[in-house]
Amino acid sequence: MIAILNYRAGNLTSVKRALDHEDIPCRITDDAHILAESRGIIFPGVGAAGSAMNNLRETGLDKTLNDLISRGKPMLGICLGCQIILDESMENSASTLSILEGSCLRFDDELLDEHHDPINIPHMGWNSVKLVQECELFLDVPQEAEFYFVHSYYPVPRQDLIIGLTRYGRDFCSVFGRPGLWAMQFHPEKSGRPGLKILNNFYRYCRTT
């Protein structure tokens, strides 16, 4: 069973619908025992870094996550769940979970798109990901695949953690992590077949570790 972390952020049910569609057993939960017994954790979310961190700290889920990951529990962070596994976020000047090294920055209003027009913030729409190192979550995902993004902030992890880059006014990190602990700025659950393949690849990894 895959546990979908419930920390009162948005987007939990859309992740569950995607997993249900693929017949991947899953449960939305904030119970530390269920999280510990799961095959792996998906850490999704739509919202603001400050309020998300307040919820995590109030429930003790911040400590639960750090403990489970330190013991090798596989985890996939999505969107806000990707951003707040780093050390800090410009959004709300939030100190975040420090599971991986890095920070989260806001897109610069002066950035230009490919037509030399100012970019729209938030970044909303479909974009590709250029892998800079191999990642088993992208096994059998076409190189030309595009994924759905909705965000105003982007992760800046430690350089060796960067897995994939996306262009939006500038190249930014859209996938990062290490084996068993991955984070992506886009929404695989809203990205059609390529996104569903990523979720299946994550489940396969969880079942075999």
C-alpha positions in Angstrom: 0.0 0.0 0.0 1.2 3.5 -0.9 0.4 6.1 1.8 -0.6 9.6 0.6 0.4 12.0 3.3 -2.5 14.0 4.7 -1.2 17.3 6.1 -4.3 19.4 5.2 -2.8 20.6 1.9 -4.7 20.4 -1.4 -4.4 17.9 -4.2 -4.7 14.7 -2.1 -7.7 13.3 -3.8 -6.4 13.8 -7.3 -3.3 11.7 -6.4 -5.6 9.0 -5.0 -7.7 9.0 -8.1 -4.6 8.5 -10.3 -3.4 5.6 -8.1 -6.9 4.1 -8.1 -7.0 4.3 -11.9 -3.8 2.3 -12.0 -5.0 -0.2 -9.4 -2.2 0.8 -7.0 -3.4 0.2 -3.5 -3.3 3.5 -1.5 -4.6 5.4 1.4 -4.8 9.0 2.4 -3.5 9.2 6.0 -1.8 11.2 8.7 -1.4 8.2 11.0 2.3 7.5 11.8 1.8 3.8 12.2 0.1 3.5 8.8 2.9 5.6 7.2 5.5 3.3 8.8 3.7 0.1 7.5 3.2 1.4 4.0 5.4 0.4 1.1 6.2 4.0 0.3 4.9 7.6 0.8 3.7 10.1 -1.7 4.0 13.7 -0.3 1.8 15.8 -2.5 0.3 19.3 -2.0 -1.0 22.5 -3.3 -0.8 25.6 -1.1 1.7 27.8 0.7 4.9 26.7 2.4 4.3 28.5 5.7 0.9 27.0 6.4 2.0 23.6 5.2 4.9 23.6 7.6 2.6 24.8 10.5 0.3 21.8 9.8 3.3 19.4 9.7 4.7 20.6 13.0 1.3 20.8 14.8 0.7 17.1 13.9 4.2 15.9 14.4 4.4 14.7 10.8 7.6 16.7 10.3 9.4 14.4 12.7 7.6 11.3 11.5 8.8 11.9 7.9 12.4 12.6 8.8 12.5 9.4 10.9 10.9 7.2 8.2 13.2 8.6 5.5 16.3 8.1 7.7 15.3 4.5 8.0 14.9 4.1 4.2 11.2 4.5 3.6 10.7 5.4 -0.2 9.1 8.8 -0.8 8.0 10.8 -3.7 7.4 14.6 -3.2 5.1 16.4 -5.6 4.8 20.2 -6.1 4.5 21.7 -2.6 5.6 18.4 -1.2 8.7 18.7 -3.4 9.5 22.2 -2.3 9.3 21.8 1.5 11.6 18.8 1.7 14.4 21.3 1.2 15.9 23.6 3.9 14.0 26.8 3.3 11.5 28.6 1.0 11.2 32.2 0.0 7.4 31.7 0.3 6.4 33.0 3.7 10.2 33.0 4.6 9.6 29.4 5.8 12.1 27.1 7.4 11.2 23.8 5.9 12.0 20.1 6.5 15.7 19.9 5.6 15.3 16.3 4.3 17.5 17.3 1.4 19.8 20.3 1.0 18.6 23.3 -0.9 16.1 26.1 -1.0 13.0 27.2 -2.9 13.0 30.5 -4.9 10.3 32.6 -6.6 10.4 33.1 -10.4 11.8 36.6 -11.2 9.2 38.9 -12.7 11.7 40.1 -15.3 12.3 36.7 -16.9 11.3 36.5 -20.5 9.8 33.6 -22.5 11.0 32.3 -25.9 9.1 35.2 -27.6 10.9 37.8 -25.4 7.7 38.6 -23.5 7.5 38.6 -19.7 6.7 35.2 -18.3 3.4 34.6 -16.5 3.6 33.9 -12.8 2.5 31.3 -11.7 4.0 29.0 -14.3 0.9 27.1 -15.5 0.8 24.6 -18.3 2.7 21.8 -20.0 6.5 21.6 -20.3 9.1 18.9 -20.9 11.8 17.7 -18.6 15.4 17.2 -19.7 17.1 14.5 -17.6 20.6 15.3 -16.6 21.1 12.0 -14.9 19.3 8.6 -15.1 16.3 8.1 -12.9 14.3 4.9 -12.6 11.1 6.8 -12.3 11.4 7.8 -15.9 11.9 4.3 -17.2 9.8 3.9 -20.4 8.7 7.5 -20.3 9.2 9.1 -23.7 11.9 11.8 -23.8 9.5 14.2 -25.5 6.8 13.7 -22.9 5.3 16.9 -21.3 4.1 17.3 -17.8 1.7 19.6 -16.1 3.1 22.5 -13.9 1.3 25.0 -11.6 3.8 27.0 -9.4 5.3 30.3 -8.6 8.3 28.9 -6.8 10.9 26.4 -7.9 13.4 24.2 -6.0 17.2 24.8 -6.0 18.6 21.7 -4.5 22.3 20.8 -4.1 23.8 20.4 -7.5 24.4 16.7 -7.4 20.8 16.0 -6.5 19.4 17.6 -9.7 17.9 14.9 -12.0 15.8 17.0 -14.5 15.6 20.5 -15.8 12.7 22.5 -17.3 12.8 25.8 -19.2 10.5 28.6 -18.2 12.2 32.0 -18.5 15.3 30.1 -17.3 16.4 26.6 -16.7 15.1 25.4 -13.3 15.3 22.1 -11.5 12.0 20.2 -12.0 13.2 16.8 -10.6 15.7 16.0 -7.9 16.6 13.5 -5.3 18.4 10.2 -4.9 17.3 6.5 -5.2 14.3 6.0 -3.0 13.7 9.7 -2.3 12.5 11.7 -5.3 10.8 15.1 -5.7 9.2 16.7 -8.8 7.8 20.1 -9.3 5.2 19.0 -11.8 2.0 17.0 -11.1 2.4 13.4 -12.4 -1.2 12.7 -11.4 -2.4 15.3 -13.8 0.1 14.6 -16.6 -1.7 11.8 -18.6 0.1 8.6 -19.5 3.7 9.8 -18.8 2.7 10.9 -15.3 0.9 7.6 -14.6 4.0 5.7 -15.8 6.0 7.6 -13.2 3.6 6.7 -10.5 3.7 3.1 -11.6 7.5 3.1 -11.6 7.5 4.5 -8.1 5.2 1.8 -6.9 7.3 -0.9 -8.6 10.4 0.5 -6.8 8.5 0.4 -3.4 7.5 -3.2 -4.0 11.0 -4.4 -4.7 12.9 -2.6 -1.9 
